[in-house]
Amino acid sequence: MRNFFDFLMEQLLSCSEIDNKNGIELPYIEKNQVKIEFRKILDKLVINIIEANLENETLKQALLELARIERIIVVLHYLCGMDLSEIAYLLDTDPNSIYVQKYTALKNLKNILE
């Protein structure tokens, strides 16, 4: 079973091969660069979810103050109802890392709200 990140990587690489056949030179794309850009896009989606679904301005602002990965995990888990294992799969990360980051995010959110 492939995850979404692998699918995007394959699409980028196939576009690169097509453009190279047409004589267009593209810079080498590292997997880590794609991962970073994917997380930026996912974060923009999460910010839109926060703004569209939360009426409490204090909570909205606190969520926006979290680090990008923490915000993604909290919103996808609590607002979108995704399992932490699904989030780990989406982010191409170890599930144990997601559990730890969720705990840290909640702790940071509590500190921001106090």
VEXZADREN-989472 format. One record per atom (N, C-alpha, C, CB): residue in one letter; residue number from 1; x, y, z. Coordinates in steps of 0.1 Angstrom, whole numbers. Glycine has a CB too. Example, Ala and Ser with C-alpha at 12.3 -4.5 7.8 and 13.67 -1.06 7.14 Angstrom:
2
+------+------+-------+-------+-------+
: resn : resi :     u :     v :     w :
+------+------+-------+-------+-------+
:    A :    1 :   132 :   -57 :    78 :
:    A :    1 :   123 :   -45 :    78 :
:    A :    1 :   132 :   -33 :    78 :
:    A :    1 :   113 :   -45 :    90 :
:    S :    2 :   128 :   -22 :    71 :
:    S :    2 :   137 :   -11 :    71 :
:    S :    2 :   129 :     0 :    79 :
:    S :    2 :   141 :    -6 :    57 :
+------+------+-------+-------+-------+
//
This chain:
114
+------+------+-------+-------+-------+
: resn : resi :     u :     v :     w :
+------+------+-------+-------+-------+
:    M :    1 :     8 :   -12 :     0 :
:    M :    1 :     0 :     0 :     0 :
:    M :    1 :     9 :    12 :     0 :
:    M :    1 :   -10 :     0 :    12 :
:    R :    2 :     6 :    21 :    -9 :
:    R :    2 :    14 :    34 :   -10 :
:    R :    2 :     7 :    45 :    -3 :
:    R :    2 :    16 :    38 :   -25 :
:    N :    3 :    15 :    54 :     3 :
:    N :    3 :     9 :    66 :     9 :
:    N :    3 :     8 :    77 :    -1 :
:    N :    3 :    16 :    70 :    22 :
:    F :    4 :     2 :    88 :     3 :
:    F :    4 :     0 :    99 :    -6 :
:    F :    4 :    13 :   106 :   -10 :
:    F :    4 :   -10 :   109 :     1 :
:    F :    5 :    22 :   106 :     0 :
:    F :    5 :    35 :   112 :    -3 :
:    F :    5 :    42 :   105 :   -14 :
:    F :    5 :    44 :   112 :    10 :
:    D :    6 :    42 :    92 :   -14 :
:    D :    6 :    49 :    84 :   -24 :
:    D :    6 :    42 :    87 :   -38 :
:    D :    6 :    48 :    69 :   -21 :
:    F :    7 :    29 :    88 :   -38 :
:    F :    7 :    22 :    91 :   -50 :
:    F :    7 :    26 :   104 :   -56 :
:    F :    7 :     6 :    91 :   -47 :
:    L :    8 :    27 :   115 :   -47 :
:    L :    8 :    31 :   128 :   -52 :
:    L :    8 :    46 :   127 :   -57 :
:    L :    8 :    30 :   138 :   -40 :
:    M :    9 :    54 :   120 :   -50 :
:    M :    9 :    68 :   119 :   -55 :
:    M :    9 :    69 :   112 :   -69 :
:    M :    9 :    76 :   111 :   -45 :
:    E :   10 :    61 :   102 :   -71 :
:    E :   10 :    61 :    96 :   -84 :
:    E :   10 :    56 :   105 :   -95 :
:    E :   10 :    52 :    83 :   -84 :
:    Q :   11 :    46 :   113 :   -91 :
:    Q :   11 :    41 :   123 :  -101 :
:    Q :   11 :    51 :   133 :  -105 :
:    Q :   11 :    28 :   129 :   -96 :
:    L :   12 :    58 :   138 :   -94 :
:    L :   12 :    69 :   148 :   -97 :
:    L :   12 :    80 :   142 :  -106 :
:    L :   12 :    74 :   153 :   -84 :
:    L :   13 :    84 :   130 :  -102 :
:    L :   13 :    95 :   124 :  -110 :
:    L :   13 :    91 :   121 :  -124 :
:    L :   13 :    99 :   111 :  -103 :
:    S :   14 :    78 :   117 :  -126 :
:    S :   14 :    73 :   114 :  -140 :
:    S :   14 :    73 :   127 :  -148 :
:    S :   14 :    60 :   107 :  -140 :
:    C :   15 :    69 :   138 :  -142 :
:    C :   15 :    69 :   151 :  -149 :
:    C :   15 :    83 :   155 :  -152 :
:    C :   15 :    62 :   162 :  -140 :
:    S :   16 :    92 :   153 :  -143 :
:    S :   16 :   106 :   156 :  -146 :
:    S :   16 :   112 :   148 :  -157 :
:    S :   16 :   115 :   153 :  -133 :
:    E :   17 :   108 :   135 :  -158 :
:    E :   17 :   113 :   127 :  -170 :
:    E :   17 :   107 :   132 :  -183 :
:    E :   17 :   109 :   112 :  -167 :
:    I :   18 :    94 :   136 :  -183 :
:    I :   18 :    88 :   141 :  -195 :
:    I :   18 :    95 :   154 :  -200 :
:    I :   18 :    73 :   144 :  -193 :
:    D :   19 :    98 :   163 :  -190 :
:    D :   19 :   104 :   176 :  -194 :
:    D :   19 :   118 :   173 :  -198 :
:    D :   19 :   104 :   185 :  -182 :
:    N :   20 :   125 :   164 :  -193 :
:    N :   20 :   139 :   161 :  -197 :
:    N :   20 :   139 :   155 :  -211 :
:    N :   20 :   146 :   151 :  -188 :
:    K :   21 :   129 :   148 :  -215 :
:    K :   21 :   127 :   142 :  -229 :
:    K :   21 :   125 :   154 :  -239 :
:    K :   21 :   116 :   132 :  -230 :
:    N :   22 :   118 :   164 :  -234 :
:    N :   22 :   116 :   176 :  -243 :
:    N :   22 :   127 :   186 :  -243 :
:    N :   22 :   103 :   183 :  -238 :
:    G :   23 :   138 :   182 :  -236 :
:    G :   23 :   150 :   191 :  -236 :
:    G :   23 :   149 :   202 :  -226 :
:    G :   23 :   151 :   197 :  -250 :
:    I :   24 :   140 :   202 :  -217 :
:    I :   24 :   139 :   212 :  -206 :
:    I :   24 :   147 :   206 :  -194 :
:    I :   24 :   124 :   215 :  -203 :
:    E :   25 :   156 :   214 :  -189 :
:    E :   25 :   164 :   209 :  -177 :
:    E :   25 :   157 :   213 :  -165 :
:    E :   25 :   178 :   214 :  -178 :
:    L :   26 :   155 :   204 :  -156 :
:    L :   26 :   149 :   207 :  -143 :
:    L :   26 :   159 :   204 :  -132 :
:    L :   26 :   136 :   199 :  -141 :
:    P :   27 :   159 :   212 :  -121 :
:    P :   27 :   168 :   209 :  -110 :
:    P :   27 :   164 :   196 :  -104 :
:    P :   27 :   168 :   221 :  -100 :
:    Y :   28 :   174 :   189 :   -98 :
:    Y :   28 :   171 :   177 :   -91 :
:    Y :   28 :   162 :   180 :   -79 :
:    Y :   28 :   185 :   170 :   -86 :
:    I :   29 :   152 :   172 :   -77 :
:    I :   29 :   143 :   173 :   -66 :
:    I :   29 :   146 :   162 :   -55 :
:    I :   29 :   128 :   173 :   -71 :
:    E :   30 :   149 :   166 :   -43 :
:    E :   30 :   151 :   157 :   -33 :
:    E :   30 :   138 :   153 :   -26 :
:    E :   30 :   161 :   162 :   -23 :
:    K :   31 :   137 :   141 :   -21 :
:    K :   31 :   125 :   136 :   -15 :
:    K :   31 :   122 :   145 :    -3 :
:    K :   31 :   126 :   122 :   -10 :
:    N :   32 :   132 :   149 :     4 :
:    N :   32 :   130 :   158 :    16 :
:    N :   32 :   123 :   171 :    13 :
:    N :   32 :   143 :   160 :    24 :
:    Q :   33 :   128 :   177 :     1 :
:    Q :   33 :   122 :   190 :    -3 :
:    Q :   33 :   107 :   188 :    -6 :
:    Q :   33 :   129 :   195 :   -16 :
:    V :   34 :   103 :   177 :   -12 :
:    V :   34 :    89 :   174 :   -15 :
:    V :   34 :    81 :   173 :    -2 :
:    V :   34 :    88 :   162 :   -24 :
:    K :   35 :    87 :   166 :     7 :
:    K :   35 :    81 :   164 :    20 :
:    K :   35 :    78 :   177 :    27 :
:    K :   35 :    89 :   155 :    29 :
:    I :   36 :    88 :   186 :    26 :
:    I :   36 :    86 :   199 :    33 :
:    I :   36 :    75 :   207 :    26 :
:    I :   36 :    99 :   207 :    32 :
:    E :   37 :    75 :   207 :    12 :
:    E :   37 :    65 :   214 :     5 :
:    E :   37 :    51 :   208 :     7 :
:    E :   37 :    68 :   214 :   -10 :
:    F :   38 :    50 :   195 :     8 :
:    F :   38 :    37 :   189 :    11 :
:    F :   38 :    32 :   193 :    24 :
:    F :   38 :    39 :   173 :    10 :
:    R :   39 :    41 :   193 :    34 :
:    R :   39 :    36 :   198 :    47 :
:    R :   39 :    32 :   212 :    48 :
:    R :   39 :    47 :   195 :    58 :
:    K :   40 :    38 :   221 :    40 :
:    K :   40 :    34 :   235 :    39 :
:    K :   40 :    20 :   236 :    33 :
:    K :   40 :    44 :   243 :    30 :
:    I :   41 :    17 :   228 :    23 :
:    I :   41 :     4 :   228 :    16 :
:    I :   41 :    -6 :   222 :    26 :
:    I :   41 :     4 :   219 :     3 :
:    L :   42 :    -3 :   211 :    33 :
:    L :   42 :   -12 :   206 :    43 :
:    L :   42 :   -15 :   215 :    54 :
:    L :   42 :    -6 :   193 :    49 :
:    D :   43 :    -5 :   223 :    58 :
:    D :   43 :    -6 :   233 :    68 :
:    D :   43 :   -16 :   244 :    64 :
:    D :   43 :     7 :   240 :    72 :
:    K :   44 :   -15 :   248 :    51 :
:    K :   44 :   -25 :   258 :    46 :
:    K :   44 :   -39 :   253 :    46 :
:    K :   44 :   -21 :   262 :    32 :
:    L :   45 :   -41 :   240 :    43 :
:    L :   45 :   -54 :   234 :    44 :
:    L :   45 :   -59 :   234 :    58 :
:    L :   45 :   -53 :   219 :    39 :
:    V :   46 :   -50 :   230 :    68 :
:    V :   46 :   -54 :   230 :    82 :
:    V :   46 :   -58 :   244 :    87 :
:    V :   46 :   -42 :   225 :    90 :
:    I :   47 :   -50 :   254 :    82 :
:    I :   47 :   -54 :   268 :    86 :
:    I :   47 :   -68 :   272 :    81 :
:    I :   47 :   -43 :   278 :    81 :
:    N :   48 :   -71 :   268 :    69 :
:    N :   48 :   -84 :   270 :    64 :
:    N :   48 :   -95 :   263 :    72 :
:    N :   48 :   -85 :   266 :    49 :
:    I :   49 :   -92 :   250 :    76 :
:    I :   49 :  -101 :   243 :    84 :
:    I :   49 :  -104 :   250 :    97 :
:    I :   49 :   -96 :   228 :    87 :
:    I :   50 :   -93 :   255 :   104 :
:    I :   50 :   -94 :   262 :   116 :
:    I :   50 :  -103 :   275 :   114 :
:    I :   50 :   -80 :   267 :   121 :
:    E :   51 :  -100 :   282 :   104 :
:    E :   51 :  -108 :   295 :   102 :
:    E :   51 :  -122 :   292 :    99 :
:    E :   51 :  -101 :   303 :    91 :
:    A :   52 :  -125 :   281 :    92 :
:    A :   52 :  -139 :   279 :    87 :
:    A :   52 :  -147 :   272 :    98 :
:    A :   52 :  -138 :   270 :    75 :
:    N :   53 :  -141 :   265 :   107 :
:    N :   53 :  -149 :   257 :   116 :
:    N :   53 :  -148 :   261 :   131 :
:    N :   53 :  -144 :   243 :   116 :
:    L :   54 :  -140 :   270 :   135 :
:    L :   54 :  -139 :   274 :   149 :
:    L :   54 :  -144 :   289 :   150 :
:    L :   54 :  -125 :   273 :   154 :
:    E :   55 :  -153 :   291 :   160 :
:    E :   55 :  -158 :   304 :   162 :
:    E :   55 :  -151 :   311 :   174 :
:    E :   55 :  -173 :   303 :   166 :
:    N :   56 :  -145 :   303 :   183 :
:    N :   56 :  -138 :   308 :   194 :
:    N :   56 :  -124 :   314 :   190 :
:    N :   56 :  -135 :   296 :   205 :
:    E :   57 :  -124 :   327 :   190 :
:    E :   57 :  -112 :   334 :   185 :
:    E :   57 :   -99 :   331 :   193 :
:    E :   57 :  -114 :   349 :   185 :
:    T :   58 :  -101 :   329 :   206 :
:    T :   58 :   -89 :   325 :   215 :
:    T :   58 :   -83 :   312 :   211 :
:    T :   58 :   -93 :   325 :   230 :
:    L :   59 :   -92 :   302 :   209 :
:    L :   59 :   -87 :   289 :   205 :
:    L :   59 :   -81 :   289 :   191 :
:    L :   59 :   -99 :   279 :   205 :
:    K :   60 :   -88 :   297 :   182 :
:    K :   60 :   -82 :   298 :   168 :
:    K :   60 :   -68 :   304 :   169 :
:    K :   60 :   -91 :   308 :   160 :
:    Q :   61 :   -66 :   315 :   176 :
:    Q :   61 :   -53 :   321 :   177 :
:    Q :   61 :   -43 :   311 :   183 :
:    Q :   61 :   -54 :   334 :   185 :
:    A :   62 :   -47 :   304 :   194 :
:    A :   62 :   -38 :   295 :   200 :
:    A :   62 :   -33 :   284 :   191 :
:    A :   62 :   -45 :   289 :   213 :
:    L :   63 :   -43 :   278 :   183 :
:    L :   63 :   -39 :   268 :   173 :
:    L :   63 :   -29 :   274 :   162 :
:    L :   63 :   -52 :   263 :   166 :
:    L :   64 :   -32 :   286 :   159 :
:    L :   64 :   -23 :   292 :   148 :
:    L :   64 :    -9 :   295 :   154 :
:    L :   64 :   -29 :   305 :   143 :
:    E :   65 :    -7 :   295 :   167 :
:    E :   65 :     6 :   298 :   173 :
:    E :   65 :    14 :   285 :   174 :
:    E :   65 :     4 :   304 :   187 :
:    L :   66 :     8 :   273 :   173 :
:    L :   66 :    15 :   261 :   174 :
:    L :   66 :    24 :   260 :   162 :
:    L :   66 :     5 :   249 :   174 :
:    A :   67 :    34 :   251 :   164 :
:    A :   67 :    43 :   248 :   153 :
:    A :   67 :    35 :   241 :   142 :
:    A :   67 :    56 :   239 :   158 :
:    R :   68 :    40 :   242 :   130 :
:    R :   68 :    33 :   236 :   118 :
:    R :   68 :    29 :   222 :   120 :
:    R :   68 :    41 :   237 :   106 :
:    I :   69 :    38 :   213 :   124 :
:    I :   69 :    35 :   199 :   125 :
:    I :   69 :    25 :   196 :   136 :
:    I :   69 :    48 :   190 :   127 :
:    E :   70 :    27 :   204 :   147 :
:    E :   70 :    17 :   202 :   159 :
:    E :   70 :     3 :   207 :   155 :
:    E :   70 :    22 :   211 :   171 :
:    R :   71 :     2 :   218 :   147 :
:    R :   71 :   -11 :   222 :   143 :
:    R :   71 :   -17 :   212 :   134 :
:    R :   71 :    -9 :   236 :   135 :
:    I :   72 :   -10 :   206 :   124 :
:    I :   72 :   -15 :   196 :   115 :
:    I :   72 :   -20 :   185 :   123 :
:    I :   72 :    -4 :   192 :   105 :
:    I :   73 :   -13 :   180 :   133 :
:    I :   73 :   -17 :   168 :   140 :
:    I :   73 :   -29 :   171 :   148 :
:    I :   73 :    -6 :   163 :   150 :
:    V :   74 :   -30 :   182 :   155 :
:    V :   74 :   -41 :   185 :   164 :
:    V :   74 :   -54 :   187 :   156 :
:    V :   74 :   -39 :   198 :   172 :
:    V :   75 :   -53 :   194 :   145 :
:    V :   75 :   -65 :   197 :   137 :
:    V :   75 :   -70 :   184 :   130 :
:    V :   75 :   -62 :   208 :   126 :
:    L :   76 :   -61 :   177 :   124 :
:    L :   76 :   -65 :   165 :   117 :
:    L :   76 :   -71 :   155 :   126 :
:    L :   76 :   -53 :   159 :   109 :
:    H :   77 :   -65 :   154 :   138 :
:    H :   77 :   -70 :   144 :   148 :
:    H :   77 :   -83 :   149 :   155 :
:    H :   77 :   -60 :   142 :   159 :
:    Y :   78 :   -84 :   161 :   160 :
:    Y :   78 :   -95 :   165 :   168 :
:    Y :   78 :  -107 :   172 :   159 :
:    Y :   78 :   -91 :   175 :   178 :
:    L :   79 :  -103 :   179 :   149 :
:    L :   79 :  -114 :   185 :   141 :
:    L :   79 :  -118 :   176 :   129 :
:    L :   79 :  -109 :   199 :   136 :
:    C :   80 :  -109 :   169 :   124 :
:    C :   80 :  -112 :   160 :   112 :
:    C :   80 :  -115 :   146 :   116 :
:    C :   80 :  -101 :   161 :   102 :
:    G :   81 :  -111 :   142 :   128 :
:    G :   81 :  -114 :   129 :   133 :
:    G :   81 :  -105 :   118 :   127 :
:    G :   81 :  -128 :   125 :   129 :
:    M :   82 :   -93 :   121 :   123 :
:    M :   82 :   -84 :   111 :   118 :
:    M :   82 :   -77 :   104 :   129 :
:    M :   82 :   -74 :   118 :   108 :
:    D :   83 :   -74 :    91 :   127 :
:    D :   83 :   -66 :    84 :   137 :
:    D :   83 :   -52 :    89 :   136 :
:    D :   83 :   -67 :    69 :   135 :
:    L :   84 :   -44 :    88 :   147 :
:    L :   84 :   -30 :    91 :   147 :
:    L :   84 :   -22 :    83 :   137 :
:    L :   84 :   -25 :    91 :   161 :
:    S :   85 :   -26 :    70 :   136 :
:    S :   85 :   -19 :    62 :   126 :
:    S :   85 :   -21 :    66 :   112 :
:    S :   85 :   -24 :    47 :   128 :
:    E :   86 :   -33 :    72 :   109 :
:    E :   86 :   -36 :    77 :    96 :
:    E :   86 :   -28 :    90 :    93 :
:    E :   86 :   -51 :    80 :    94 :
:    I :   87 :   -27 :    98 :   103 :
:    I :   87 :   -19 :   110 :   102 :
:    I :   87 :    -4 :   107 :   100 :
:    I :   87 :   -21 :   119 :   115 :
:    A :   88 :     1 :    97 :   107 :
:    A :   88 :    14 :    92 :   105 :
:    A :   88 :    16 :    87 :    91 :
:    A :   88 :    18 :    81 :   115 :
:    Y :   89 :     7 :    80 :    86 :
:    Y :   89 :     7 :    75 :    72 :
:    Y :   89 :     7 :    86 :    62 :
:    Y :   89 :    -5 :    66 :    69 :
:    L :   90 :    -1 :    96 :    64 :
:    L :   90 :    -2 :   108 :    55 :
:    L :   90 :    11 :   116 :    55 :
:    L :   90 :   -14 :   117 :    59 :
:    L :   91 :    17 :   117 :    67 :
:    L :   91 :    29 :   125 :    68 :
:    L :   91 :    42 :   117 :    66 :
:    L :   91 :    30 :   131 :    82 :
:    D :   92 :    40 :   105 :    63 :
:    D :   92 :    52 :    96 :    60 :
:    D :   92 :    62 :    96 :    72 :
:    D :   92 :    59 :   100 :    47 :
:    T :   93 :    56 :    94 :    84 :
:    T :   93 :    63 :    95 :    97 :
:    T :   93 :    60 :    83 :   105 :
:    T :   93 :    60 :   108 :   104 :
:    D :   94 :    68 :    80 :   114 :
:    D :   94 :    66 :    69 :   124 :
:    D :   94 :    54 :    72 :   133 :
:    D :   94 :    79 :    66 :   132 :
:    P :   95 :    45 :    63 :   135 :
:    P :   95 :    33 :    66 :   143 :
:    P :   95 :    37 :    70 :   158 :
:    P :   95 :    24 :    53 :   144 :
:    N :   96 :    48 :    64 :   163 :
:    N :   96 :    52 :    67 :   177 :
:    N :   96 :    56 :    82 :   177 :
:    N :   96 :    63 :    59 :   181 :
:    S :   97 :    62 :    87 :   167 :
:    S :   97 :    65 :   101 :   166 :
:    S :   97 :    53 :   110 :   167 :
:    S :   97 :    74 :   104 :   154 :
:    I :   98 :    42 :   106 :   160 :
:    I :   98 :    30 :   114 :   160 :
:    I :   98 :    24 :   114 :   173 :
:    I :   98 :    20 :   108 :   149 :
:    Y :   99 :    24 :   103 :   181 :
:    Y :   99 :    18 :   102 :   194 :
:    Y :   99 :    26 :   112 :   203 :
:    Y :   99 :    19 :    88 :   200 :
:    V :  100 :    39 :   112 :   202 :
:    V :  100 :    47 :   121 :   211 :
:    V :  100 :    44 :   136 :   207 :
:    V :  100 :    62 :   118 :   209 :
:    Q :  101 :    44 :   139 :   194 :
:    Q :  101 :    41 :   152 :   189 :
:    Q :  101 :    27 :   157 :   193 :
:    Q :  101 :    43 :   153 :   174 :
:    K :  102 :    18 :   148 :   193 :
:    K :  102 :     4 :   152 :   197 :
:    K :  102 :     4 :   156 :   212 :
:    K :  102 :    -6 :   140 :   195 :
:    Y :  103 :    11 :   148 :   220 :
:    Y :  103 :    12 :   151 :   235 :
:    Y :  103 :    19 :   165 :   237 :
:    Y :  103 :    20 :   140 :   242 :
:    T :  104 :    30 :   167 :   229 :
:    T :  104 :    37 :   180 :   230 :
:    T :  104 :    28 :   191 :   226 :
:    T :  104 :    50 :   179 :   222 :
:    A :  105 :    21 :   189 :   215 :
:    A :  105 :    12 :   199 :   209 :
:    A :  105 :     1 :   203 :   220 :
:    A :  105 :     5 :   195 :   196 :
:    L :  106 :    -5 :   193 :   226 :
:    L :  106 :   -15 :   196 :   236 :
:    L :  106 :   -10 :   204 :   248 :
:    L :  106 :   -22 :   183 :   241 :
:    K :  107 :     3 :   200 :   252 :
:    K :  107 :     9 :   207 :   263 :
:    K :  107 :    12 :   221 :   259 :
:    K :  107 :    22 :   200 :   267 :
:    N :  108 :    17 :   224 :   247 :
:    N :  108 :    20 :   237 :   242 :
:    N :  108 :     7 :   245 :   241 :
:    N :  108 :    27 :   237 :   229 :
:    L :  109 :    -4 :   239 :   236 :
:    L :  109 :   -17 :   245 :   235 :
:    L :  109 :   -22 :   250 :   248 :
:    L :  109 :   -27 :   236 :   228 :
:    K :  110 :   -21 :   241 :   258 :
:    K :  110 :   -25 :   244 :   272 :
:    K :  110 :   -17 :   257 :   277 :
:    K :  110 :   -23 :   232 :   281 :
:    N :  111 :    -4 :   257 :   275 :
:    N :  111 :     4 :   268 :   279 :
:    N :  111 :     0 :   281 :   272 :
:    N :  111 :    19 :   265 :   277 :
:    I :  112 :    -3 :   280 :   259 :
:    I :  112 :    -7 :   292 :   252 :
:    I :  112 :   -20 :   298 :   257 :
:    I :  112 :    -8 :   289 :   237 :
:    L :  113 :   -29 :   289 :   260 :
:    L :  113 :   -43 :   293 :   265 :
:    L :  113 :   -43 :   298 :   279 :
:    L :  113 :   -52 :   281 :   264 :
:    E :  114 :   -33 :   295 :   287 :
:    E :  114 :   -32 :   299 :   301 :
:    E :  114 :   -28 :   314 :   302 :
:    E :  114 :   -23 :   291 :   309 :
+------+------+-------+-------+-------+
//
